[in-house]
Amino acid sequence: MVDEMRRIREKQEERIQSLQSNAFKLANFYFVFQGVILTTISAPMISDTCSQRWFPFTLSFLAGMINLVAMFRIGLNYKITLSQQHLNNSEYQNQLQNLHRPREASEPGPSNTVEQNRDGFREAKHWFAFLICISVFVAFFCITLFGCWKIPCLRDECGNLPDNENCIKLCDGAKCISVCREY
């Protein structure tokens, strides 16, 4: 029974390592992909205007949603596996204690059920960490969406400079400055 519990613990540890690795790879690929999109839309190009911002926005949105769902699924599996590992570790410790403790014939031994081994604080910690990670990912997702929507329009700002009789607008392609006389 103890050897079986040890094998289960080892498999759970491998599963946890695999989930962590998958989550980090997915997050890194997502960050690089978003970085490429933001770099591309930030580079000055003649053809990009505010009216064409839908393409990088849609591309970023689709990538973000796919990654968010995948991260949520991986994170949920990770949290469940951690909780199960804690329960199995408690059971394993009880098995080891029962093997090393001399038993009297009249003592039936402690009866530890799964519910007795549940640690509410540890469960809450796992949920809290999971929600923090997902929140950070959602925040980055929203920031990149905002950037994909707003950055292409920054080059069209020349039309938004004040038209004032005391100012002269100087433009070179998409870059404009307004030179104003002091009052």
N, C-alpha and C positions, 0 to 999 in steps of 0.2 A: 504494500500500500504506500509506503514512504517513497519507494523508487518511482512508482507511478505519479505521485504528487510532484516529485522532483522533475520528471520529464514534462509534466504539464506546466510547471513554473518556467522551465527553460523555453518551451514553445511560446509561452506568453511573452517572455522577455524578447525573443526573436521577433514576434509579431509587433511588439511595441517599437522596437528598433526600426523595423520595416515601415511602420506607419509614420514615424518621425522622419525617416529618410524621404519617403514619398511626399510628405507635406513640405519639407524644405525644398526639394527639387521643384515641386509645383509652384511654390511661392517665388523661387528664384527665376523660373522661366517666365512667370507672369510679370515680375518686376522688370526683367530685361525687355520683354515684349512691349510693355507700356513705355519704357524708356525709349525704345526705338520709335514708337509712334509719336511721343512728345518731341523727340529730337527732330523727327522729320517735319512735323508741323511748325516747329520753331525756326527751322532754317528758312532764310529768305528765298522765296521762289516767285517768279513772275505770275504763275498761273493760280496760286492759291489765294482765295478771297474768302470773305465771310460767308458767301453763298455756298461754298463747297465744304463747309465744316461738318456736314452731316456724315461724310464718309469716315474720317478718323473717329468721330464720336461713335458711330455705329460699330465700327471695328473694335474700339475700346470697350464699348458696352457689352458686345457679345463675348469677347475674351474674358471680361470681368465676371459676367454671370456664370459662364461655364466654370471658371476657376473658383468662384464663390460656392457653387453647388458642390464641386469636388472637394474643396477645403472643408466645407461643412460635414460632408460624409466622412472624410478621413478623420476630422476632429472628433466626431461623434463615436466612430469606431475606436479611436484612441482612448477617449474617456471611458467607454464601456470596458475596454480591455484592461485599463488601469484599475478600475473598480473590481473587476473579476480577479485580477492578479492579487489585489489586497486581500480579498476573501480567501483565495487559495493559499496565500502566504500564512494567514492566520490558521487555516486548517492544517497546513504543513507543520507549523510550530506546535500545534496541539498534538499532532501525531508523534512528533519527536519527543515531546514531554511525556506522552503516554508510554512510549517505548522505554524511556530511561527512568521512569518512576516505578518503584516497587509497589505492586498492588496487593491489597489484602483481599481475601475471598469475599468479604461482605461489602466491599466498596465497589459500586458499579462504575465509577469513573465519571468525570465531568461530561455533561452532554451539551456540546456547543453546536447550536444550529447556525445556519447561514444568517438569520436575522439577528442573532446575538453578536455576530462578528461584524455586522455593518457598522460603519463609522459615519455618522451623519455629517460631522465636520469635514472629514476627508472627502465625502461625496460633494459637499457644498464647495470645497476648494477646487475640485476637478471641474465642476460646472462654471465656477467663477473664472478660472483660467481659460476654459474653452470660450466663454463669452467675451473675455478680453481679447483673445486672439482673433476671433471673428469680427469684433468691433474694429480693431486696428485694420484688418483687411478691408472691411466695408468703408472705413474712412479713407484709405488709400484709393479705393475704387471710386469713391465720390470725387476726390480731389483730381484724379486723372480725368474723369469725365468732365469736370468743370474746365480743366485745362484744355481738353480737346474741343470743347465748345467755345471757349473764350479766346485762346491764343490765335487762331486764324483771323479773328476780327481785329486784333491789335494793329495789324498793318493797314487797316482801313480807317485808322484814327485821324487821318488828315482831314477828312470831311467833318470831324468833330471839333476841330480847332476853332476858337472864337473868331467870328467875322466881325472885326472891329475896325473903324476908320483909323485907329491909332496903331494897327498891326499890319504887317506884311507877311503873307504866307509864302514860304520858300519850299518847294518840293523837288525831290530828285527821285523819280519813280514812286515807290510806295513810302519813302521816308520824307516827312515834312517837319518843318519847324515854323514857329510863328515868332517873328521879331516885332516887338512892340516898343514904342517910344515911352519914355518915362513921363509921368504927368507933372 
